[in-house]
Amino acid sequence: MRKKISAAVIGIGLAAISVLTTGGSATGHGYTDTPISRQKLCANGTVTGCGEIQYEPQSVEGPKGFPSGGPADGTICAGGNSRFSQLDDPRGGSWPATRLTAGASYNFNWRFTVSHATTDFKYYITKNGWNPSQKITRANLESQPFLTVPYNGQRPPLSFSHSGTLPSGKTGRHVILAVWTIADTSNAFYACSDVQF
């Protein structure tokens, strides 16, 4: 009887430790579907050869603090997660692109599988003259986001849209990097969308 009780106590203790050590990761997950992100193109089957991301487009989670912190250059579209490295592959600049008009108002849309306390949403874009056949690095991106949407620790609904003005002076092919920063963890979610102005 004592052995059974001891085993039960140890089992409960291990379960409690497991809950405490995993409690720091975000329980919310999400991705952009307007403009459509690379992970959503993979999940839709529009793009093939995507690996695991096709089954969990909402899971591109990495360290927050971009651009001073966050994923390493060349791993930004995958959030620094090697499981999703196919998202960093430029595919020779052939990812399907959403057509946009520079300087126009645009509605950005996120889909969440679970909401999470949010600091903000930020949107970066590649510089004019960048090479679409290379992986995304900080040097490829404008240093400041063209749109920041503060969210003050609130939890967004499972489908969430906000509008903003697209940068002017952009022509040709670009990538928009969307960063959803979580308020109460050390992580953020990343989504790269290929666009054509």
C-alpha positions as CSV (number, residue, x, y, z in Angstrom):
1,M,0.0,0.0,0.0
2,R,2.8,2.4,0.9
3,K,4.5,1.7,-2.5
4,K,1.3,2.6,-4.3
5,I,0.8,5.8,-2.4
6,S,4.5,6.8,-2.9
7,A,4.2,6.0,-6.6
8,A,1.0,8.2,-6.8
9,V,2.7,11.1,-5.0
10,I,5.7,10.9,-7.3
11,G,3.5,10.8,-10.3
12,I,1.5,13.9,-9.2
13,G,4.8,15.7,-8.4
14,L,6.2,14.9,-11.9
15,A,2.9,16.1,-13.5
16,A,3.1,19.4,-11.5
17,I,6.7,20.0,-12.6
18,S,5.8,19.3,-16.2
19,V,2.9,21.9,-16.0
20,L,5.2,24.5,-14.4
21,T,8.0,24.1,-16.8
22,T,5.8,24.2,-19.9
23,G,3.7,27.1,-18.7
24,G,6.0,29.7,-20.1
25,S,5.2,29.0,-23.8
26,A,2.4,30.7,-25.6
27,T,-0.9,28.9,-25.7
28,G,-2.1,31.0,-28.6
29,H,-1.2,30.5,-32.2
30,G,-1.9,32.3,-35.4
31,Y,-1.0,33.4,-38.9
32,T,-2.0,35.9,-41.5
33,D,-4.3,35.0,-44.3
34,T,-4.6,38.5,-45.9
35,P,-2.2,39.0,-47.5
36,I,-1.9,35.2,-47.6
37,S,1.2,34.0,-45.8
38,R,3.6,31.3,-46.9
39,Q,2.4,29.0,-44.1
40,K,-1.2,29.4,-45.2
41,L,-0.2,28.7,-48.9
42,C,1.3,25.5,-47.7
43,A,-1.7,24.6,-45.5
44,N,-4.0,25.2,-48.5
45,G,-1.9,22.9,-50.7
46,T,-1.3,25.9,-53.1
47,V,2.4,25.3,-52.5
48,T,3.8,21.8,-52.1
49,G,7.0,20.4,-50.5
50,C,6.4,22.4,-47.3
51,G,7.1,19.7,-44.7
52,E,5.4,19.9,-41.3
53,I,4.1,23.5,-41.6
54,Q,1.3,22.3,-43.9
55,Y,-0.3,20.7,-40.9
56,E,0.2,23.5,-38.4
57,P,0.4,27.0,-40.1
58,Q,-0.3,28.6,-36.8
59,S,2.9,27.4,-35.2
60,V,5.6,29.8,-36.5
61,E,6.6,30.9,-33.1
62,G,10.0,32.3,-32.2
63,P,11.7,34.7,-29.8
64,K,10.3,38.2,-29.7
65,G,12.1,41.5,-29.9
66,F,12.4,41.8,-33.6
67,P,14.4,43.4,-35.2
68,S,17.0,43.8,-32.4
69,G,16.2,40.3,-31.2
70,G,14.1,37.5,-32.6
71,P,15.0,34.9,-35.2
72,A,18.4,34.9,-36.9
73,D,18.8,36.3,-40.4
74,G,17.8,33.8,-43.0
75,T,15.4,32.0,-40.5
76,I,13.0,34.9,-40.0
77,C,10.0,33.5,-42.1
78,A,10.2,30.3,-40.0
79,G,10.5,32.2,-36.7
80,G,13.9,30.6,-36.2
81,N,12.3,27.2,-36.1
82,S,14.2,24.6,-38.2
83,R,11.1,22.4,-38.4
84,F,9.6,25.0,-40.7
85,S,12.7,25.9,-42.7
86,Q,10.8,25.5,-46.0
87,L,9.3,28.9,-45.2
88,D,12.7,30.5,-45.5
89,D,13.4,29.0,-48.9
90,P,12.8,31.8,-51.4
91,R,12.0,29.2,-54.1
92,G,13.8,31.3,-56.6
93,G,11.3,34.1,-56.0
94,S,8.4,32.0,-57.1
95,W,6.1,32.0,-54.1
96,P,2.6,33.0,-55.2
97,A,2.2,36.8,-54.6
98,T,-0.8,38.9,-53.5
99,R,-1.3,42.0,-55.8
100,L,-1.3,45.2,-53.8
101,T,-1.3,49.0,-54.6
102,A,1.5,51.1,-53.0
103,G,0.1,53.8,-50.7
104,A,-3.4,52.3,-50.6
105,S,-5.4,51.4,-47.5
106,Y,-5.4,47.6,-46.8
107,N,-7.1,45.2,-44.4
108,F,-4.7,42.8,-42.7
109,N,-6.3,39.7,-41.4
110,W,-5.1,37.1,-38.8
111,R,-6.5,33.7,-37.9
112,F,-5.9,32.4,-34.4
113,T,-6.4,28.8,-33.2
114,V,-6.2,30.2,-29.6
115,S,-6.1,33.8,-28.7
116,H,-3.3,35.2,-26.5
117,A,-2.6,38.4,-24.6
118,T,-1.0,40.7,-27.2
119,T,1.5,43.5,-27.1
120,D,1.1,44.6,-30.7
121,F,1.2,43.6,-34.4
122,K,4.0,45.0,-36.6
123,Y,4.5,44.9,-40.3
124,Y,7.9,45.2,-42.1
125,I,8.6,45.2,-45.8
126,T,11.6,44.5,-48.0
127,K,13.6,47.4,-49.3
128,N,13.5,48.4,-53.0
129,G,16.1,46.6,-54.9
130,W,16.2,43.5,-52.6
131,N,16.8,40.1,-54.3
132,P,13.7,37.9,-54.1
133,S,15.8,34.8,-54.7
134,Q,17.6,35.2,-51.3
135,K,16.5,34.4,-47.8
136,I,15.1,37.3,-45.8
137,T,17.5,39.1,-43.6
138,R,17.3,42.3,-41.5
139,A,19.4,44.0,-44.2
140,N,16.7,43.2,-46.8
141,L,14.0,44.8,-44.7
142,E,13.2,48.5,-44.0
143,S,14.5,49.2,-40.5
144,Q,11.1,50.4,-39.2
145,P,7.7,48.8,-39.5
146,F,5.4,50.6,-41.9
147,L,2.4,49.7,-39.6
148,T,2.2,49.1,-35.8
149,V,-1.1,48.2,-34.2
150,P,-0.9,48.4,-30.3
151,Y,-3.1,45.9,-28.5
152,N,-2.3,46.7,-24.9
153,G,-2.3,43.1,-23.5
154,Q,-5.8,42.3,-24.8
155,R,-6.7,39.0,-26.5
156,P,-7.8,39.3,-30.1
157,P,-10.8,37.4,-31.4
158,L,-10.1,34.2,-33.4
159,S,-10.5,36.1,-36.7
160,F,-9.0,39.6,-36.4
161,S,-8.6,42.4,-39.0
162,H,-7.1,45.9,-38.9
163,S,-6.5,48.4,-41.6
164,G,-3.4,50.4,-42.4
165,T,-1.7,52.2,-45.3
166,L,0.7,50.3,-47.4
167,P,4.0,52.0,-48.0
168,S,4.3,54.3,-51.0
169,G,7.1,54.1,-53.5
170,K,7.1,50.3,-53.7
171,T,7.0,48.6,-57.1
172,G,7.5,45.0,-58.2
173,R,7.9,42.0,-55.9
174,H,8.3,42.3,-52.1
175,V,7.8,40.4,-48.8
176,I,5.7,41.7,-45.9
177,L,6.8,40.3,-42.6
178,A,4.0,40.4,-40.0
179,V,5.1,40.0,-36.3
180,W,2.5,39.2,-33.6
181,T,4.1,40.0,-30.2
182,I,2.8,38.1,-27.2
183,A,2.5,40.1,-24.0
184,D,3.1,37.5,-21.3
185,T,5.7,35.2,-22.8
186,S,9.1,35.7,-24.4
187,N,7.8,34.8,-27.9
188,A,6.2,36.2,-31.0
189,F,4.6,34.7,-34.1
190,Y,6.0,35.4,-37.6
191,A,4.4,35.3,-41.0
192,C,5.9,36.2,-44.4
193,S,3.6,37.2,-47.2
194,D,4.9,37.6,-50.8
195,V,3.3,40.5,-52.6
196,Q,3.5,42.2,-55.9
197,F,3.0,46.0,-56.3
